[in-house]
Amino acid sequence: MKKVIVCFVLIGITSALFAGGQKEGAPQPPKIQRFSFSASNPGGTWYTMAGGLVQLLNDKMPPEIRFDIVASGGSVENTRRLAMGEADITLTYSSHLWEAKNGKGILEGRPSDNPRILCELYRSSHYFVTLKDKNIRTMKDLEGKKVVIGSPGSGSSDNSRRSLTALGIKVVESELAFADAARALQDGKVDALGMSGHPASGIVELAASKDIYVIPFSDEELNRIVQVTPFFEKGVMPANVYKGQDKPVPCFYFSVYLAAAKTMPDAVAEKVLQIMFSPEGKEYIVKVHPQFKGIRDNPEGVQQIGIPYHPGAEKYWKSKTK
């Protein structure tokens, strides 16, 4: 009987101590919200840019809001993920956003209302690179050659294919991750590669050990390309982007946007832009990659795409016009 009484006393004391440690109304740690940032694969411009932006956001956001970089093929895969609710934020081409909204091209027959615009990031170039000893000097010289058109699922791949088709140039095409494509060109396994955005880290590394040649488009060729795709524009890559590229190179350009899922909380979307466009934030991301110099609001471009701003972005941009 005494043992039973002692046992109950011990249980009572333990329960009282436990209850005392769990005070009613004690604050609970905030639940962490995670947002996936679909980027590209290592060696591509976007992986560098997205990595820097994720680092900045995680440094400046409240601790309960975290962004995770996710590798992808590039714009095609990014846009599909965003459209299907498999990514929260991403970099994407204006043309691919339009196709997602209208169920065309990369999302043929599957229109999506999920993507929302945050801002325009920059105008990007598309071009083809070879080695000087290949004796490829014009786009026509690519006829019948082995060309890596881009990474699987990337906008580079899509842009290469569209431009080659517009020019009627038939190549032996393949798709490789950006870093692998540069190595394949270096090792002589392919004759050229297509790339969107400059400078691209894979080509910077290649130019350090090999004499590269950025193939210029003729004015006639550019006219044919922009006629086929209204989101493309004629442009020029400045000289000295890459080692040995001492002259400006005519190529075509398109707009790259930062887009988010409509399910992203308005306050988070607004905070993303506040951080990016703060003096400290902009200084940081421009050091990560010079393409970030082009970040801006582009209401005319957004209207052309036909996809609305994210409500958080709309609130941010309206605050800038007051």
C-alpha positions in Angstrom: 0.0 0.0 0.0 2.9 2.3 0.9 4.5 1.6 -2.5 1.3 2.5 -4.3 1.0 5.8 -2.4 4.7 6.7 -3.2 4.2 5.8 -6.8 1.2 8.2 -7.1 3.1 10.9 -5.3 6.0 10.7 -7.7 3.6 10.7 -10.7 1.9 13.8 -9.3 5.2 15.6 -8.8 6.4 14.8 -12.3 3.2 15.9 -13.9 3.3 19.2 -12.0 6.8 19.9 -13.1 6.0 19.1 -16.7 2.9 21.3 -16.6 4.9 24.1 -15.1 7.4 23.9 -18.0 4.6 24.2 -20.6 3.0 27.6 -19.7 -0.3 28.4 -21.4 0.1 30.9 -24.1 3.9 30.4 -24.5 4.9 31.7 -27.9 5.7 29.0 -30.5 8.5 29.4 -33.0 7.2 30.7 -36.3 6.5 28.1 -39.0 9.0 28.3 -41.8 7.6 29.1 -45.2 9.8 27.7 -48.0 9.7 28.9 -51.6 11.3 27.1 -54.5 13.3 29.2 -57.0 13.6 27.4 -60.3 16.9 28.5 -61.9 19.0 26.7 -64.6 21.9 24.3 -64.4 25.5 25.2 -63.3 27.5 26.9 -66.0 24.5 29.0 -67.1 24.0 32.7 -66.5 20.7 32.1 -64.6 22.2 29.7 -62.1 24.7 32.4 -61.1 22.0 35.1 -61.0 19.4 33.0 -59.1 22.0 31.8 -56.6 23.0 35.4 -55.8 19.3 36.5 -55.5 18.5 33.6 -53.3 21.4 34.4 -51.0 20.3 38.1 -50.8 16.7 37.2 -50.1 17.6 34.7 -47.4 19.9 37.3 -45.8 17.2 40.0 -45.7 13.9 38.2 -45.3 12.5 37.4 -41.9 13.9 34.1 -40.7 10.6 32.2 -41.2 10.7 32.9 -44.9 13.3 30.8 -46.9 14.1 30.5 -50.6 15.6 27.3 -52.0 17.4 27.3 -55.4 16.3 24.4 -57.7 18.3 23.4 -60.7 16.5 23.2 -64.1 17.1 23.2 -67.8 16.2 26.9 -68.1 13.3 29.0 -69.3 11.2 26.3 -70.8 11.3 24.1 -67.8 11.0 27.0 -65.4 7.9 28.3 -67.1 6.3 24.8 -67.2 7.0 24.4 -63.5 5.6 27.8 -62.6 2.5 27.1 -64.8 1.9 23.7 -63.2 2.4 24.9 -59.6 5.8 23.2 -59.2 7.8 26.3 -58.6 7.1 29.5 -56.6 9.4 32.0 -58.3 11.6 31.8 -61.4 13.3 33.5 -64.3 11.6 33.2 -67.7 11.4 34.6 -71.2 8.6 36.9 -72.2 7.7 34.6 -75.1 7.4 31.6 -72.8 5.2 33.5 -70.4 2.9 34.4 -73.3 2.8 30.7 -74.5 2.0 29.5 -70.9 -1.0 31.9 -70.7 -2.3 31.1 -74.1 -1.6 27.3 -74.1 0.7 27.6 -77.1 4.3 26.4 -77.9 5.9 25.0 -74.8 2.5 24.4 -73.1 0.4 23.6 -76.2 -3.2 23.0 -75.2 -2.5 23.6 -71.5 -3.1 27.3 -70.7 -2.2 28.3 -67.2 -3.4 31.2 -65.0 -0.7 30.6 -62.4 2.2 32.8 -63.5 2.4 36.5 -62.3 4.9 39.2 -63.2 7.2 40.7 -60.6 9.6 42.8 -62.8 11.7 42.8 -65.9 15.2 41.6 -65.1 17.1 42.5 -68.3 17.2 42.3 -72.1 19.1 39.2 -73.0 21.2 38.3 -76.1 21.2 35.0 -78.0 24.3 34.0 -80.1 26.4 31.1 -81.3 30.0 30.4 -80.3 32.6 28.4 -82.0 36.4 28.1 -81.9 38.5 30.2 -84.2 40.3 27.2 -85.6 37.0 25.7 -86.8 36.9 28.3 -89.7 33.2 29.0 -89.0 32.7 32.7 -89.7 29.0 33.1 -90.6 25.7 31.6 -89.6 25.6 29.8 -93.0 28.8 28.1 -92.2 26.9 26.1 -89.5 25.1 24.1 -92.1 25.6 20.4 -91.4 27.8 21.1 -88.4 27.5 19.6 -84.9 25.8 22.2 -82.7 24.8 22.1 -79.1 21.6 24.2 -79.2 21.4 24.5 -75.4 20.6 22.7 -72.2 17.6 20.3 -72.2 14.5 22.4 -71.2 16.3 25.7 -71.6 15.3 28.9 -73.3 18.7 28.8 -75.1 17.7 25.6 -76.7 14.4 27.0 -77.8 16.0 30.2 -79.1 18.7 28.3 -81.0 16.1 26.1 -82.7 13.8 29.0 -83.6 16.6 31.1 -85.1 18.1 28.2 -87.1 14.7 27.2 -88.4 13.9 30.8 -89.4 17.2 30.9 -91.4 16.7 27.5 -92.9 20.0 26.3 -91.5 20.1 22.5 -90.8 22.6 21.3 -88.2 23.3 18.1 -86.3 21.8 19.3 -83.0 22.3 18.1 -79.5 21.4 19.3 -76.0 23.9 19.4 -73.1 24.1 21.2 -69.8 25.9 24.5 -70.3 29.2 23.5 -68.6 29.2 20.2 -70.5 28.5 22.0 -73.8 31.6 24.3 -73.3 33.7 21.2 -72.6 32.4 19.4 -75.6 33.4 22.4 -77.8 36.8 22.6 -76.1 37.4 18.9 -76.7 36.4 19.1 -80.4 33.3 16.9 -80.0 31.0 19.6 -81.4 31.6 22.6 -83.7 29.5 25.3 -82.0 27.0 26.0 -79.3 24.1 28.3 -78.8 23.8 30.5 -75.7 21.4 33.0 -74.2 22.7 35.7 -72.0 26.2 37.2 -71.6 28.6 36.7 -70.1 28.0 33.0 -69.5 30.4 31.5 -67.0 31.0 28.3 -69.1 32.1 30.4 -72.1 34.2 32.7 -69.9 36.1 29.6 -68.7 36.4 28.3 -72.3 37.8 31.6 -73.6 40.5 31.5 -70.9 42.0 28.4 -72.6 40.8 28.5 -76.2 40.4 31.1 -78.9 36.7 31.5 -79.3 34.7 33.2 -82.0 31.2 34.7 -81.5 29.4 34.3 -84.8 27.7 37.5 -86.1 24.2 37.5 -87.6 23.8 39.5 -90.8 21.2 42.3 -90.8 19.1 40.2 -93.3 19.3 37.2 -91.0 18.2 39.3 -88.0 15.2 40.7 -89.9 14.1 37.2 -90.7 14.4 36.0 -87.1 12.5 39.0 -85.5 9.8 38.6 -88.2 9.1 35.1 -87.1 9.1 35.8 -83.3 7.7 39.2 -82.3 9.3 39.0 -78.8 12.7 39.1 -80.4 14.6 42.3 -81.3 17.7 43.2 -83.2 20.7 44.1 -81.0 24.5 44.1 -80.6 26.7 42.3 -78.0 29.3 44.8 -76.9 32.9 44.2 -77.6 35.1 42.5 -75.0 32.4 40.5 -73.3 34.7 37.5 -73.7 38.4 37.2 -74.0 39.4 37.6 -77.7 36.0 39.0 -78.7 37.3 42.5 -79.6 34.5 43.7 -81.8 30.7 44.2 -81.2 28.6 41.3 -82.5 25.2 41.6 -84.0 22.7 39.2 -82.4 19.1 39.1 -81.3 17.6 40.1 -78.0 14.6 39.3 -75.8 13.3 40.2 -72.4 13.8 38.1 -69.2 11.3 38.5 -66.4 11.1 37.5 -62.8 7.8 35.8 -62.3 6.1 34.2 -59.3 3.1 31.9 -58.7 -0.1 33.7 -57.9 -0.2 31.6 -54.7 2.8 33.4 -53.3 1.6 35.6 -50.4 1.3 39.3 -51.4 3.6 40.5 -48.6 6.3 38.1 -49.7 6.2 39.2 -53.3 6.3 42.8 -52.3 9.2 42.2 -49.9 11.2 40.4 -52.7 11.0 43.6 -54.8 11.7 45.9 -51.8 14.9 43.9 -51.2 16.0 43.7 -54.8 15.5 47.4 -55.5 17.0 48.8 -52.3 20.3 50.5 -52.8 22.1 47.8 -50.9 20.2 45.0 -52.6 20.8 46.3 -56.1 24.5 46.9 -55.5 24.9 43.3 -54.3 23.1 41.6 -57.2 24.9 43.7 -59.8 28.2 42.4 -58.3 26.8 38.9 -58.7 26.1 39.4 -62.4 26.1 42.6 -64.5 22.8 41.6 -66.1 21.0 42.7 -63.0 21.8 46.3 -64.0 18.7 46.1 -66.2 16.1 45.4 -63.5 13.1 47.6 -63.9 9.3 47.9 -64.2 8.2 47.5 -67.8 4.4 48.0 -68.0 4.4 48.0 -71.8 6.2 44.7 -72.0 3.8 43.2 -69.3 0.8 44.4 -71.3 2.2 42.8 -74.5 2.6 39.4 -72.6 -0.9 39.7 -71.2 -0.1 38.3 -67.8 -1.0 40.5 -64.8 1.4 41.7 -62.1 1.4 39.8 -58.9 -0.7 41.8 -56.4 2.4 42.3 -54.2 4.3 43.6 -57.2 1.5 45.8 -58.2 1.5 47.3 -54.7 5.2 47.9 -54.8 5.2 49.5 -58.2 2.3 51.8 -57.3 4.2 52.9 -54.2 7.1 54.0 -56.5 4.8 56.3 -58.6 3.5 58.3 -55.7 
